[in-house]
Amino acid sequence: MTPTRDPLAALPSHCVRPLAPFSAEQLQRWAGQSGQRYVEIDLEGLAGKTAVLTAIGRALGFPQWYGANLDALYDCLTDLAEHGDAGWLIVLRHLSAAGALDPEERAALLDVFADATEAFADEGVGLRVFHSP
C-alpha cells in the first residue's frame, strides 16, 4: 500500500501569502486530507477595521473578551496554537474589498498574522494564512 502524500507538504507550514494560484476549495480539501483546521473568512462588504476584526474573531471562535483590535487579534491567534495540533489553514477572502481598510491597515493586519506564524512555529503547529483580493 502506498502512503498518501500530504498535499500541503510542498507549502511552508508557517506562511502568509496570496491565495493565487490556489483556490479556497483546493486548500479546504488539502486541509481536510492533512487533518488541519480550515477556516474561511469572507470579508466582502465589511466596512471598517473593527468590522473586519470582529468577523475574524467570530470565525475563529475567539472568546468574548476579544477586543477587535490588532493586539487582541495577536493574543487570540497565538492561543489557537494550543487547539490545533495538526495545524491551521485560514483563508481571508475579499481582503481588498473590506471597505474602510486602507493599504496600511491591510498590511498591519497581515503583519499580525505573520507574527502569529512565528508563535505557532515555536509550538510546532502549522499556521498557513492565504488572502484574496
N, CA, C and O atoms as a MOPAC input file, in Angstrom:
PM7 MOZYME 1SCF
protein

 N      0.84500 1    -1.18200 1     0.00000 1
 C      0.00000 1     0.00000 1     0.00000 1
 C      0.89000 1     1.24500 1     0.00000 1
 O      1.82200 1     1.34000 1     0.79900 1
 N      0.61500 1     2.17500 1    -0.86900 1
 C      1.40500 1     3.38900 1    -0.99500 1
 C      0.91600 1     4.42600 1     0.00300 1
 O     -0.28600 1     4.67800 1     0.07600 1
 N      1.82200 1     5.04200 1     0.78300 1
 C      1.38700 1     6.06700 1     1.72700 1
 C      0.83700 1     7.28800 1     0.98800 1
 O      1.32800 1     7.65100 1    -0.08100 1
 N     -0.18200 1     7.91300 1     1.56800 1
 C     -0.77300 1     9.10900 1     0.98700 1
 C      0.14000 1    10.29000 1     1.26700 1
 O      0.54200 1    10.52100 1     2.40700 1
 N      0.46200 1    11.03100 1     0.22100 1
 C      1.32500 1    12.19300 1     0.36300 1
 C      0.49600 1    13.38100 1     0.85200 1
 O     -0.61800 1    13.60900 1     0.38100 1
 N      1.04600 1    14.12100 1     1.78700 1
 C      0.38400 1    15.31800 1     2.30500 1
 C      0.46000 1    16.39700 1     1.23900 1
 O      1.55400 1    16.85500 1     0.91000 1
 N     -0.69800 1    16.82300 1     0.68000 1
 C     -0.65200 1    17.81700 1    -0.39500 1
 C     -0.13600 1    19.18000 1     0.06400 1
 O      0.29300 1    19.98300 1    -0.76400 1
 N     -0.17000 1    19.45200 1     1.36500 1
 C      0.33100 1    20.72400 1     1.87500 1
 C      1.83500 1    20.70000 1     2.14300 1
 O      2.42900 1    21.73100 1     2.45800 1
 N      2.44300 1    19.53200 1     2.02000 1
 C      3.86500 1    19.40100 1     2.34900 1
 C      4.75000 1    20.29800 1     1.48300 1
 O      5.83800 1    20.68700 1     1.90800 1
 N      4.29800 1    20.62500 1     0.28600 1
 C      5.10400 1    21.46700 1    -0.60300 1
 C      5.01900 1    22.94500 1    -0.24400 1
 O      5.77700 1    23.75900 1    -0.77200 1
 N      4.10000 1    23.29300 1     0.65200 1
 C      3.93700 1    24.69400 1     1.08100 1
 C      4.58200 1    24.88700 1     2.44500 1
 O      4.56600 1    23.97300 1     3.27000 1
 N      5.14900 1    26.06500 1     2.69600 1
 C      5.69500 1    26.31600 1     4.03500 1
 C      4.60000 1    26.12200 1     5.09000 1
 O      3.44500 1    26.48800 1     4.87100 1
 N      4.96800 1    25.55700 1     6.20900 1
 C      3.96500 1    25.30400 1     7.25600 1
 C      3.62300 1    26.56400 1     8.04800 1
 O      2.67500 1    26.56300 1     8.83300 1
 N      4.37700 1    27.62300 1     7.85100 1
 C      4.13100 1    28.89700 1     8.53800 1
 C      4.28800 1    30.01500 1     7.51600 1
 O      5.40000 1    30.44800 1     7.21500 1
 N      3.15200 1    30.47700 1     6.98300 1
 C      3.23300 1    31.48500 1     5.93400 1
 C      1.96900 1    32.33000 1     5.87400 1
 O      0.89700 1    31.92200 1     6.31900 1
 N      2.13100 1    33.51100 1     5.31500 1
 C      1.03100 1    34.39900 1     4.96900 1
 C      1.28600 1    34.77900 1     3.52400 1
 O      2.30900 1    35.38400 1     3.20400 1
 N      0.34200 1    34.42000 1     2.64100 1
 C      0.58400 1    34.62500 1     1.22100 1
 C     -0.71600 1    34.79600 1     0.45900 1
 O     -1.78400 1    34.44300 1     0.95800 1
 N     -0.63000 1    35.34300 1    -0.76100 1
 C     -1.83200 1    35.46600 1    -1.58800 1
 C     -2.42100 1    34.09000 1    -1.90300 1
 O     -1.70100 1    33.09500 1    -1.98200 1
 N     -3.70400 1    34.05400 1    -2.07400 1
 C     -4.41700 1    32.81200 1    -2.36800 1
 C     -3.99600 1    32.23000 1    -3.71800 1
 O     -3.77100 1    31.02400 1    -3.82800 1
 N     -3.88700 1    33.08000 1    -4.74700 1
 C     -3.48900 1    32.59000 1    -6.07500 1
 C     -2.08700 1    32.00300 1    -5.98700 1
 O     -1.22900 1    32.58400 1    -5.32200 1
 N     -1.83900 1    30.92500 1    -6.60400 1
 C     -2.54800 1    30.24400 1    -7.67200 1
 C     -3.50200 1    29.15900 1    -7.19100 1
 O     -3.99300 1    28.37400 1    -8.00200 1
 N     -3.76900 1    29.09700 1    -5.91600 1
 C     -4.64700 1    28.07000 1    -5.37100 1
 C     -6.08700 1    28.57100 1    -5.34600 1
 O     -6.35200 1    29.75300 1    -5.56100 1
 N     -6.99500 1    27.66400 1    -5.08500 1
 C     -8.38200 1    28.04600 1    -4.84600 1
 C     -8.70100 1    27.69000 1    -3.39900 1
 O     -8.08300 1    26.79700 1    -2.81800 1
 N     -9.66200 1    28.39000 1    -2.83000 1
 C    -10.06400 1    28.09500 1    -1.45400 1
 C    -10.56400 1    26.65700 1    -1.34900 1
 O    -10.30800 1    25.98200 1    -0.35300 1
 N    -11.26800 1    26.19300 1    -2.36200 1
 C    -11.79900 1    24.82900 1    -2.34900 1
 C    -10.66900 1    23.80200 1    -2.31600 1
 O    -10.73500 1    22.81000 1    -1.59100 1
 N     -9.64300 1    24.05500 1    -3.10500 1
 C     -8.48400 1    23.16500 1    -3.13200 1
 C     -7.80000 1    23.13800 1    -1.76900 1
 O     -7.45800 1    22.06600 1    -1.27000 1
 N     -7.59800 1    24.30900 1    -1.16300 1
 C     -6.95300 1    24.36900 1     0.14800 1
 C     -7.80800 1    23.69900 1     1.21600 1
 O     -7.28300 1    23.03100 1     2.10700 1
 N     -9.11100 1    23.87300 1     1.13100 1
 C    -10.00300 1    23.22200 1     2.09300 1
 C     -9.87300 1    21.70100 1     1.99100 1
 O     -9.80300 1    21.00700 1     3.00500 1
 N     -9.84300 1    21.20200 1     0.78400 1
 C     -9.69600 1    19.75800 1     0.57000 1
 C     -8.36100 1    19.27400 1     1.13700 1
 O     -8.29900 1    18.25300 1     1.82200 1
 N     -7.29800 1    20.01900 1     0.84400 1
 C     -5.97400 1    19.63200 1     1.34500 1
 C     -5.91100 1    19.67600 1     2.86000 1
 O     -5.31900 1    18.79500 1     3.48400 1
 N     -6.51700 1    20.69500 1     3.45600 1
 C     -6.52500 1    20.78600 1     4.91800 1
 C     -7.22900 1    19.57300 1     5.51100 1
 O     -6.76200 1    18.99100 1     6.49000 1
 N     -8.34600 1    19.19900 1     4.91700 1
 C     -9.07500 1    18.02300 1     5.39200 1
 C     -8.24600 1    16.75900 1     5.28500 1
 O     -8.24000 1    15.93200 1     6.19700 1
 N     -7.54300 1    16.61000 1     4.16800 1
 C     -6.70200 1    15.43400 1     3.96500 1
 C     -5.53400 1    15.39900 1     4.94900 1
 O     -5.02800 1    14.33000 1     5.29200 1
 N     -5.11500 1    16.58100 1     5.39700 1
 C     -3.96900 1    16.68300 1     6.31100 1
 C     -4.38700 1    16.73600 1     7.76900 1
 O     -3.53600 1    16.75300 1     8.65900 1
 N     -5.69900 1    16.76200 1     8.02500 1
 C     -6.18400 1    16.83900 1     9.40700 1
 C     -6.03900 1    18.21100 1    10.02800 1
 O     -6.05700 1    18.34700 1    11.25100 1
 N     -5.89500 1    19.23700 1     9.18800 1
 C     -5.74200 1    20.58800 1     9.71600 1
 C     -7.09300 1    21.28400 1     9.79700 1
 O     -8.02600 1    20.95800 1     9.06300 1
 N     -7.17600 1    22.23000 1    10.68700 1
 C     -8.39800 1    23.02700 1    10.80200 1
 C     -8.40700 1    24.05600 1     9.68100 1
 O     -7.42300 1    24.75800 1     9.44600 1
 N     -9.53900 1    24.12700 1     8.99800 1
 C     -9.69800 1    25.05900 1     7.88500 1
 C    -10.75600 1    26.08000 1     8.28100 1
 O    -11.85300 1    25.72200 1     8.71100 1
 N    -10.41300 1    27.35600 1     8.13000 1
 C    -11.36300 1    28.43000 1     8.41900 1
 C    -11.29700 1    29.42100 1     7.26800 1
 O    -10.23600 1    29.95500 1     6.94400 1
 N    -12.45700 1    29.65500 1     6.65400 1
 C    -12.55500 1    30.62500 1     5.57400 1
 C    -13.36600 1    31.80300 1     6.09000 1
 O    -14.45900 1    31.63300 1     6.63100 1
 N    -12.81400 1    33.00600 1     5.91400 1
 C    -13.46200 1    34.21900 1     6.42000 1
 C    -13.70300 1    35.15100 1     5.25100 1
 O    -12.76000 1    35.62300 1     4.61600 1
 N    -14.97500 1    35.41700 1     4.96800 1
 C    -15.33500 1    36.29900 1     3.85800 1
 C    -15.49900 1    37.71100 1     4.40100 1
 O    -16.35800 1    37.97000 1     5.24400 1
 N    -14.66700 1    38.62000 1     3.90900 1
 C    -14.66400 1    39.99800 1     4.39300 1
 C    -15.38500 1    40.95500 1     3.45600 1
 O    -15.39500 1    42.16400 1     3.68800 1
 N    -15.98200 1    40.42800 1     2.40900 1
 C    -16.66400 1    41.27400 1     1.42700 1
 C    -17.80900 1    42.04200 1     2.08000 1
 O    -18.59700 1    41.48700 1     2.84500 1
 N    -17.88000 1    43.32600 1     1.76100 1
 C    -18.97000 1    44.16200 1     2.24600 1
 C    -18.78900 1    44.69500 1     3.65600 1
 O    -19.63200 1    45.44900 1     4.14200 1
 N    -17.71100 1    44.32000 1     4.31900 1
 C    -17.47900 1    44.83400 1     5.66700 1
 C    -16.87700 1    46.22600 1     5.58000 1
 O    -16.02300 1    46.49300 1     4.73500 1
 N    -17.32300 1    47.09800 1     6.45200 1
 C    -16.85700 1    48.48200 1     6.42900 1
 C    -16.09400 1    48.78700 1     7.70500 1
 O    -16.68500 1    48.88500 1     8.78000 1
 N    -14.80900 1    48.93300 1     7.59000 1
 C    -14.01100 1    49.36800 1     8.71900 1
 C    -13.22000 1    48.25700 1     9.37600 1
 O    -13.56600 1    47.07800 1     9.30900 1
 N    -12.15000 1    48.68200 1    10.01000 1
 C    -11.23700 1    47.75400 1    10.66700 1
 C    -11.92700 1    46.96200 1    11.77000 1
 O    -11.68700 1    45.76200 1    11.90900 1
 N    -12.77400 1    47.61000 1    12.55200 1
 C    -13.45500 1    46.90600 1    13.64200 1
 C    -14.35500 1    45.79800 1    13.09900 1
 O    -14.39900 1    44.70500 1    13.66300 1
 N    -15.06900 1    46.07100 1    12.01300 1
 C    -15.93500 1    45.05500 1    11.41300 1
 C    -15.11800 1    43.87000 1    10.91200 1
 O    -15.51600 1    42.71800 1    11.09000 1
 N    -13.97500 1    44.15100 1    10.28500 1
 C    -13.10500 1    43.09100 1     9.78600 1
 C    -12.57100 1    42.25900 1    10.94900 1
 O    -12.62000 1    41.02900 1    10.91200 1
 N    -12.06600 1    42.92400 1    11.96900 1
 C    -11.50500 1    42.20300 1    13.12100 1
 C    -12.58300 1    41.42600 1    13.87500 1
 O    -12.31500 1    40.34200 1    14.39300 1
 N    -13.78300 1    41.96400 1    13.94100 1
 C    -14.89100 1    41.25300 1    14.58800 1
 C    -15.24000 1    39.99300 1    13.80700 1
 O    -15.45800 1    38.93500 1    14.39700 1
 N    -15.29400 1    40.10100 1    12.48200 1
 C    -15.59400 1    38.93700 1    11.64500 1
 C    -14.53000 1    37.85200 1    11.80200 1
 O    -14.84900 1    36.66500 1    11.86000 1
 N    -13.27700 1    38.26200 1    11.87000 1
 C    -12.19300 1    37.29900 1    12.06500 1
 C    -12.34300 1    36.61100 1    13.41500 1
 O    -12.23100 1    35.38900 1    13.51100 1
 N    -12.59400 1    37.39100 1    14.45000 1
 C    -12.76500 1    36.82200 1    15.78300 1
 C    -13.93100 1    35.85500 1    15.85600 1
 O    -13.83600 1    34.80200 1    16.48700 1
 N    -15.02400 1    36.21000 1    15.21500 1
 C    -16.20800 1    35.34300 1    15.21600 1
 C    -15.90500 1    34.03500 1    14.49500 1
 O    -16.23400 1    32.95900 1    14.99600 1
 N    -15.28800 1    34.11900 1    13.33600 1
 C    -14.99700 1    32.92700 1    12.54400 1
 C    -14.02600 1    31.97800 1    13.24800 1
 O    -14.11700 1    30.75900 1    13.10200 1
 N    -13.10300 1    32.54900 1    14.00600 1
 C    -12.10400 1    31.72800 1    14.69600 1
 C    -12.52700 1    31.34700 1    16.10900 1
 O    -11.78200 1    30.67500 1    16.82300 1
 N    -13.71400 1    31.77400 1    16.51400 1
 C    -14.23200 1    31.38400 1    17.82800 1
 C    -13.49200 1    32.02100 1    18.98900 1
 O    -13.30200 1    31.39100 1    20.02900 1
 N    -13.07400 1    33.26200 1    18.81700 1
 C    -12.36200 1    33.94500 1    19.89900 1
 C    -13.29100 1    34.16400 1    21.09400 1
 O    -14.51100 1    34.21100 1    20.93400 1
 N    -12.71500 1    34.29700 1    22.28400 1
 C    -13.53500 1    34.49700 1    23.49300 1
 C    -14.21900 1    35.86700 1    23.50900 1
 O    -13.86800 1    36.76200 1    22.74000 1
 N    -15.18900 1    36.00700 1    24.39300 1
 C    -15.95400 1    37.25200 1    24.48000 1
 C    -15.08800 1    38.46000 1    24.79100 1
 O    -15.42300 1    39.57400 1    24.38800 1
 N    -13.98900 1    38.26800 1    25.49500 1
 C    -13.14300 1    39.41000 1    25.86100 1
 C    -12.35100 1    39.96200 1    24.67100 1
 O    -11.71100 1    41.00800 1    24.78600 1
 N    -12.39000 1    39.26700 1    23.53200 1
 C    -11.64600 1    39.71900 1    22.35000 1
 C    -12.06900 1    41.14100 1    22.01000 1
 O    -13.25400 1    41.41200 1    21.81600 1
 N    -11.10400 1    42.04400 1    21.93700 1
 C    -11.38700 1    43.46200 1    21.78000 1
 C    -11.41400 1    43.98700 1    20.36200 1
 O    -11.51600 1    45.19800 1    20.16900 1
 N    -11.32600 1    43.11900 1    19.35100 1
 C    -11.37200 1    43.52800 1    17.94800 1
 C    -10.36200 1    44.63100 1    17.63500 1
 O    -10.68100 1    45.62200 1    16.97800 1
 N     -9.13100 1    44.43300 1    18.12600 1
 C     -8.01900 1    45.30500 1    17.77000 1
 C     -6.82800 1    44.39600 1    17.44200 1
 O     -6.88300 1    43.19200 1    17.69100 1
 N     -5.77700 1    44.95400 1    16.89800 1
 C     -4.67000 1    44.12600 1    16.42900 1
 C     -3.93200 1    43.40700 1    17.55100 1
 O     -3.48100 1    42.27700 1    17.36500 1
 N     -3.80200 1    44.04600 1    18.71400 1
 C     -3.14800 1    43.37800 1    19.84700 1
 C     -3.96300 1    42.17500 1    20.31200 1
 O     -3.40900 1    41.10500 1    20.56700 1
 N     -5.26800 1    42.35000 1    20.42100 1
 C     -6.13500 1    41.24700 1    20.83600 1
 C     -6.15000 1    40.14800 1    19.77800 1
 O     -6.20600 1    38.96400 1    20.11100 1
 N     -6.10100 1    40.53700 1    18.50500 1
 C     -6.03300 1    39.54000 1    17.43600 1
 C     -4.80600 1    38.66700 1    17.61200 1
 O     -4.89600 1    37.44100 1    17.54700 1
 N     -3.66200 1    39.29000 1    17.83500 1
 C     -2.42900 1    38.51700 1    18.02500 1
 C     -2.55100 1    37.58500 1    19.23500 1
 O     -2.21400 1    36.40400 1    19.14700 1
 N     -3.02700 1    38.11100 1    20.35000 1
 C     -3.16200 1    37.29800 1    21.56300 1
 C     -4.05600 1    36.08700 1    21.32300 1
 O     -3.71200 1    34.97000 1    21.71100 1
 N     -5.19700 1    36.30600 1    20.68700 1
 C     -6.13600 1    35.21200 1    20.46100 1
 C     -5.63100 1    34.24300 1    19.39800 1
 O     -5.83100 1    33.03400 1    19.51800 1
 N     -4.98300 1    34.75900 1    18.36600 1
 C     -4.41200 1    33.87200 1    17.35600 1
 C     -3.38700 1    32.93400 1    17.96700 1
 O     -3.40700 1    31.73100 1    17.70600 1
 N     -2.49800 1    33.47600 1    18.77500 1
 C     -1.43700 1    32.63100 1    19.34000 1
 C     -2.00000 1    31.61100 1    20.32100 1
 O     -1.39900 1    30.55700 1    20.52900 1
 N     -3.14900 1    31.91300 1    20.92600 1
 C     -3.79600 1    30.92200 1    21.79100 1
 C     -4.30800 1    29.73000 1    20.98700 1
 O     -4.45300 1    28.63600 1    21.53400 1
 N     -4.58500 1    29.92500 1    19.69100 1
 C     -5.08800 1    28.83800 1    18.85400 1
 C     -4.06400 1    27.72600 1    18.67600 1
 O     -4.43100 1    26.58400 1    18.39900 1
 N     -2.79800 1    28.04600 1    18.83200 1
 C     -1.75700 1    27.03000 1    18.65500 1
 C     -1.97700 1    25.85200 1    19.59800 1
 O     -1.55900 1    24.73200 1    19.30100 1
 N     -2.62500 1    26.09700 1    20.72100 1
 C     -2.89100 1    25.03500 1    21.68800 1
 C     -4.07800 1    24.16100 1    21.27800 1
 O     -4.30600 1    23.11100 1    21.87800 1
 N     -4.83600 1    24.58500 1    20.25800 1
 C     -6.07000 1    23.88800 1    19.88800 1
 C     -6.07800 1    23.42000 1    18.44300 1
 O     -7.14100 1    23.33000 1    17.82900 1
 N     -4.94200 1    23.12900 1    17.90800 1
 C     -4.88100 1    22.67700 1    16.51600 1
 C     -3.57200 1    21.97700 1    16.24600 1
 O     -2.74800 1    22.45900 1    15.46800 1
 N     -3.37800 1    20.83500 1    16.89200 1
 C     -2.09300 1    20.15000 1    16.82600 1
 C     -1.63400 1    19.86600 1    15.40600 1
 O     -0.43500 1    19.91300 1    15.12800 1
 N     -2.56300 1    19.57300 1    14.49700 1
 C     -2.17600 1    19.28200 1    13.12000 1
 C     -1.96500 1    20.55800 1    12.32000 1
 O     -1.37000 1    20.52000 1    11.24400 1
 N     -2.43900 1    21.67600 1    12.82600 1
 C     -2.24000 1    22.95000 1    12.15300 1
 C     -3.53200 1    23.62600 1    11.75100 1
 O     -4.61900 1    23.05600 1    11.84300 1
 N     -3.38000 1    24.85600 1    11.30400 1
 C     -4.49900 1    25.70100 1    10.89000 1
 C     -4.23800 1    26.21600 1     9.48900 1
 O     -3.10300 1    26.53200 1     9.13200 1
 N     -5.28700 1    26.29700 1     8.70400 1
 C     -5.23300 1    26.91000 1     7.40000 1
 C     -6.39200 1    27.91100 1     7.34800 1
 O     -7.56100 1    27.53100 1     7.42200 1
 N     -6.05000 1    29.17500 1     7.22100 1
 C     -7.03600 1    30.25800 1     7.24200 1
 C     -7.02900 1    30.95600 1     5.89400 1
 O     -5.97100 1    31.29600 1     5.36400 1
 N     -8.21200 1    31.16500 1     5.34800 1
 C     -8.35000 1    31.90900 1     4.08900 1
 C     -9.14400 1    33.17200 1     4.37000 1
 O    -10.27900 1    33.11400 1     4.84200 1
 N     -8.53800 1    34.30900 1     4.07600 1
 C     -9.20300 1    35.61400 1     4.19000 1
 C     -9.64900 1    36.00700 1     2.78700 1
 O     -8.83800 1    36.40800 1     1.95300 1
 N    -10.94000 1    35.88700 1     2.54300 1
 C    -11.46900 1    36.20200 1     1.21100 1
 C    -11.86800 1    37.66400 1     1.14000 1
 O    -12.37800 1    38.23700 1     2.10200 1
 N    -11.62300 1    38.25500 1    -0.02200 1
 C    -12.01800 1    39.63100 1    -0.31700 1
 C    -11.38100 1    40.64100 1     0.64200 1
 O    -12.02500 1    41.60300 1     1.05900 1
 N    -10.13700 1    40.41700 1     0.97800 1
 C     -9.45700 1    41.32500 1     1.90300 1
 C     -9.40500 1    42.74200 1     1.34900 1
 O     -9.60900 1    43.70200 1     2.09200 1
 N     -9.13900 1    42.88500 1     0.06900 1
 C     -9.08100 1    44.22900 1    -0.51300 1
 C    -10.46200 1    44.86800 1    -0.62300 1
 O    -10.57500 1    46.08900 1    -0.72600 1
 N    -11.50600 1    44.05100 1    -0.60200 1
 C    -12.87000 1    44.57300 1    -0.71000 1
 C    -13.41700 1    45.02800 1     0.63900 1
 O    -14.51300 1    45.58600 1     0.70200 1
 N    -12.68000 1    44.80200 1     1.70500 1
 C    -13.13500 1    45.19900 1     3.03500 1
 C    -13.05300 1    46.71700 1     3.12300 1
 O    -12.00500 1    47.29000 1     3.42200 1
 N    -14.18300 1    47.34400 1     2.85500 1
 C    -14.38500 1    48.77100 1     2.73300 1
 C    -13.36900 1    49.74200 1     3.27200 1
 O    -12.62500 1    50.33400 1     2.49000 1
 N    -13.30200 1    49.92900 1     4.54200 1
 C    -12.52000 1    51.02900 1     5.09500 1
 C    -11.08900 1    50.63700 1     5.45400 1
 O    -10.39200 1    51.41800 1     6.10200 1
 N    -10.63400 1    49.45200 1     5.05200 1
 C     -9.23700 1    49.09800 1     5.31000 1
 C     -8.37300 1    49.72100 1     4.22000 1
 O     -8.44200 1    49.33400 1     3.05400 1
 N     -7.57600 1    50.67100 1     4.61400 1
 C     -6.65800 1    51.23900 1     3.63900 1
 C     -5.45200 1    50.29900 1     3.50500 1
 O     -5.31500 1    49.36600 1     4.29600 1
 N     -4.59200 1    50.52600 1     2.53400 1
 C     -3.45400 1    49.62700 1     2.32900 1
 C     -2.58200 1    49.44400 1     3.57500 1
 O     -2.07300 1    48.35000 1     3.82100 1
 N     -2.41100 1    50.49400 1     4.34800 1
 C     -1.60300 1    50.40200 1     5.56400 1
 C     -2.27500 1    49.49000 1     6.60200 1
 O     -1.60100 1    48.69900 1     7.26100 1
 N     -3.58700 1    49.60200 1     6.74200 1
 C     -4.31600 1    48.73900 1     7.68700 1
 C     -4.29700 1    47.28200 1     7.23200 1
 O     -4.16500 1    46.37800 1     8.05700 1
 N     -4.42800 1    47.04800 1     5.92200 1
 C     -4.33500 1    45.67800 1     5.41100 1
 C     -2.96200 1    45.09200 1     5.70200 1
 O     -2.84000 1    43.94100 1     6.12300 1
 N     -1.92800 1    45.89900 1     5.47400 1
 C     -0.56500 1    45.43000 1     5.74000 1
 C     -0.37100 1    45.12300 1     7.21900 1
 O      0.26600 1    44.12800 1     7.56500 1
 N     -0.91100 1    45.96500 1     8.09300 1
 C     -0.78800 1    45.73300 1     9.53300 1
 C     -1.51600 1    44.45600 1     9.94500 1
 O     -1.02700 1    43.69900 1    10.78300 1
 N     -2.67400 1    44.22200 1     9.35700 1
 C     -3.43600 1    43.00300 1     9.65100 1
 C     -2.63900 1    41.77000 1     9.24000 1
 O     -2.53800 1    40.80800 1    10.00100 1
 N     -2.08200 1    41.80200 1     8.04900 1
 C     -1.29100 1    40.66100 1     7.58000 1
 C     -0.01200 1    40.49600 1     8.39300 1
 O      0.45900 1    39.37400 1     8.58300 1
 N      0.55300 1    41.59800 1     8.87300 1
 C      1.72700 1    41.51700 1     9.75300 1
 C      1.39600 1    40.79000 1    11.04800 1
 O      2.22000 1    40.03000 1    11.55800 1
 N      0.20700 1    41.01100 1    11.58400 1
 C     -0.19500 1    40.31300 1    12.81800 1
 C     -0.26800 1    38.81000 1    12.54800 1
 O      0.20400 1    38.00700 1    13.35300 1
 N     -0.86100 1    38.43200 1    11.41100 1
 C     -0.89600 1    37.00700 1    11.07100 1
 C      0.51200 1    36.45600 1    10.89000 1
 O      0.79900 1    35.34000 1    11.32200 1
 N      1.39800 1    37.23000 1    10.25400 1
 C      2.78200 1    36.77700 1    10.06600 1
 C      3.48800 1    36.60600 1    11.40600 1
 O      4.21500 1    35.63200 1    11.60500 1
 N      3.28100 1    37.54200 1    12.32400 1
 C      3.87200 1    37.40900 1    13.65800 1
 C      3.33500 1    36.16900 1    14.37000 1
 O      4.06900 1    35.48400 1    15.08200 1
 N      2.06000 1    35.89100 1    14.17100 1
 C      1.46000 1    34.71200 1    14.80900 1
 C      2.05400 1    33.42100 1    14.26100 1
 O      2.15300 1    32.43300 1    14.98800 1
 N      2.45400 1    33.41300 1    12.98400 1
 C      3.05700 1    32.19100 1    12.44400 1
 C      4.33100 1    31.83700 1    13.19900 1
 O      4.65800 1    30.66000 1    13.35400 1
 N      5.04900 1    32.85100 1    13.66700 1
 C      6.26800 1    32.59300 1    14.44300 1
 C      5.94400 1    31.93100 1    15.77900 1
 O      6.64300 1    31.01300 1    16.20900 1
 N      4.88200 1    32.40100 1    16.43300 1
 C      4.46500 1    31.79300 1    17.70000 1
 C      4.00200 1    30.35400 1    17.47200 1
 O      4.28100 1    29.47400 1    18.28700 1
 N      3.29900 1    30.11700 1    16.37000 1
 C      2.87700 1    28.75600 1    16.04400 1
 C      4.09100 1    27.86700 1    15.80900 1
 O      4.12600 1    26.72200 1    16.25700 1
 N      5.08900 1    28.40100 1    15.10100 1
 C      6.30000 1    27.62200 1    14.83000 1
 C      6.98000 1    27.22600 1    16.13800 1
 O      7.47800 1    26.10800 1    16.26800 1
 N      7.00000 1    28.14000 1    17.10100 1
 C      7.59900 1    27.83300 1    18.40500 1
 C      6.87800 1    26.68500 1    19.09900 1
 O      7.48100 1    25.93600 1    19.86800 1
 N      5.56700 1    26.54900 1    18.82000 1
 C      4.75500 1    25.47900 1    19.41800 1
 C      4.75600 1    24.21100 1    18.56100 1
 O      4.20800 1    23.18500 1    18.96400 1
 N      5.37300 1    24.28800 1    17.37700 1
 C      5.39700 1    23.13000 1    16.48900 1
 C      4.07600 1    22.86800 1    15.78700 1
 O      3.79000 1    21.74000 1    15.38700 1
 N      3.26600 1    23.92300 1    15.63600 1
 C      1.96100 1    23.82700 1    14.99000 1
 C      1.97700 1    24.70600 1    13.74700 1
 O      2.44300 1    25.84400 1    13.79900 1
 N      1.47600 1    24.19500 1    12.63900 1
 C      1.45500 1    24.95500 1    11.40100 1
 C      0.36100 1    26.02000 1    11.39400 1
 O     -0.71800 1    25.82700 1    11.95400 1
 N      0.65700 1    27.12600 1    10.75900 1
 C     -0.33800 1    28.17400 1    10.51000 1
 C     -0.06900 1    28.72400 1     9.12000 1
 O      0.95500 1    29.35800 1     8.86500 1
 N     -1.01600 1    28.46400 1     8.23000 1
 C     -0.94400 1    28.98300 1     6.87400 1
 C     -2.12600 1    29.93400 1     6.69300 1
 O     -3.27400 1    29.57500 1     6.95400 1
 N     -1.82700 1    31.14300 1     6.24500 1
 C     -2.87200 1    32.15000 1     6.02500 1
 C     -2.78400 1    32.58500 1     4.56000 1
 O     -1.73600 1    33.01800 1     4.08200 1
 N     -3.90500 1    32.45600 1     3.87400 1
 C     -3.99000 1    32.86000 1     2.47300 1
 C     -5.00300 1    33.98200 1     2.37300 1
 O     -6.02000 1    33.97100 1     3.06700 1
 N     -4.73100 1    34.95000 1     1.51100 1
 C     -5.66200 1    36.08200 1     1.36100 1
 C     -5.89800 1    36.34000 1    -0.11200 1
 O     -4.99900 1    36.22600 1    -0.94600 1
 N     -7.15000 1    36.69400 1    -0.40300 1
 C     -7.50600 1    37.01800 1    -1.77900 1
 C     -7.90100 1    38.48100 1    -1.85600 1
 O     -8.33400 1    39.07100 1    -0.86700 1
 N     -7.75100 1    39.05900 1    -3.03700 1
 C     -8.09400 1    40.48200 1    -3.19400 1
 C     -9.56100 1    40.77300 1    -2.94400 1
 O     -9.98700 1    41.92400 1    -3.04100 1

